[in-house]
């Protein structure tokens, strides 16, 4: 495991219960790092996603974006880097 992988594994996972004492990634799961925007630095569990689903990107609910409660942050896969999704904007 290189230093980039170690740094990635230190992150918190999007959608995990904040009271969960184990906020980090779990063994045997597949994660991408969210880069930029309101969820910057969080990991997204994509275990079980098809390649088509991973290639499409994702809309994640967040209160931290431009639209507040009920808003979504949009993330798209980074070309040439399967381990990162880049922020592309917010939506209501």
C-alpha positions as CSV (number, residue, x, y, z in Angstrom):
1,X,0.0,0.0,0.0
2,X,1.5,3.4,-1.0
3,X,1.2,6.6,1.0
4,X,-1.7,7.8,-1.2
5,X,-3.7,4.7,-0.3
6,X,-2.8,5.2,3.4
7,X,-4.0,8.8,3.3
8,X,-7.2,7.8,1.6
9,X,-8.0,5.2,4.3
10,X,-7.8,7.8,7.1
11,X,-11.0,9.5,5.8
12,X,-14.6,9.3,7.0
13,X,-17.2,7.6,4.9
14,X,-20.2,9.4,3.5
15,X,-23.5,8.3,5.0
16,X,-22.1,6.6,8.1
17,X,-23.9,7.3,11.3
18,X,-21.9,10.1,13.1
19,X,-22.3,8.2,16.4
20,X,-20.6,5.1,14.9
21,X,-17.2,4.7,16.7
22,X,-15.7,3.3,13.5
23,X,-16.0,6.3,11.1
24,X,-13.4,5.0,8.7
25,X,-13.4,2.5,5.8
26,X,-14.1,-1.1,6.5
27,X,-12.0,-4.0,5.1
28,X,-13.3,-5.7,2.0
29,X,-15.2,-2.6,0.8
30,X,-14.4,-0.4,-2.3
31,X,-14.2,3.4,-1.8
32,X,-13.6,6.5,-3.9
33,X,-12.5,9.8,-2.5
34,X,-14.8,12.8,-3.0
35,X,-12.7,15.8,-4.2
36,X,-13.9,19.4,-3.9
37,X,-17.3,20.8,-3.0
38,X,-19.1,20.4,0.3
39,X,-18.1,16.7,0.8
40,X,-14.4,17.2,0.0
41,X,-12.3,14.5,1.7
42,X,-15.1,12.0,2.5
43,X,-15.0,8.5,1.1
44,X,-17.9,7.0,-0.8
45,X,-18.6,3.3,-0.5
46,X,-19.1,2.0,-4.1
47,X,-19.0,-1.7,-3.2
48,X,-21.3,-3.6,-5.4
49,X,-21.7,-0.9,-8.0
50,X,-21.6,-1.9,-11.6
51,X,-19.0,-0.3,-13.9
52,X,-21.8,1.7,-15.6
53,X,-23.0,3.0,-12.2
54,X,-19.5,4.1,-11.2
55,X,-18.9,5.7,-14.6
56,X,-22.2,7.8,-14.3
57,X,-21.3,9.7,-11.1
58,X,-23.5,10.4,-8.2
59,X,-25.9,12.9,-6.6
60,X,-25.4,12.9,-2.8
61,X,-27.7,14.5,-0.3
62,X,-26.1,17.2,1.9
63,X,-27.0,20.2,4.0
64,X,-23.6,21.7,3.3
65,X,-24.1,22.7,-0.3
66,X,-25.4,25.8,-2.0
67,X,-29.1,24.7,-1.5
68,X,-28.9,23.8,2.2
69,X,-31.1,21.1,3.7
70,X,-32.5,18.8,0.9
71,X,-29.8,19.9,-1.5
72,X,-27.4,17.6,-3.4
73,X,-23.8,17.6,-4.3
74,X,-22.9,16.2,-7.7
75,X,-19.7,14.2,-8.2
76,X,-18.3,12.6,-11.4
77,X,-15.6,10.1,-11.8
78,X,-12.2,11.6,-12.5
79,X,-10.9,10.6,-15.9
80,X,-7.9,8.3,-15.6
81,X,-8.3,8.0,-11.8
82,X,-10.8,5.4,-10.6
83,X,-10.2,6.3,-7.0
84,X,-11.6,9.8,-7.1
85,X,-14.9,11.6,-7.9
86,X,-14.7,15.3,-8.6
87,X,-17.3,17.8,-7.5
88,X,-19.2,19.2,-10.5
89,X,-21.8,21.4,-8.7
90,X,-24.8,21.5,-6.4
91,X,-28.5,20.9,-7.2
92,X,-31.7,21.5,-5.2
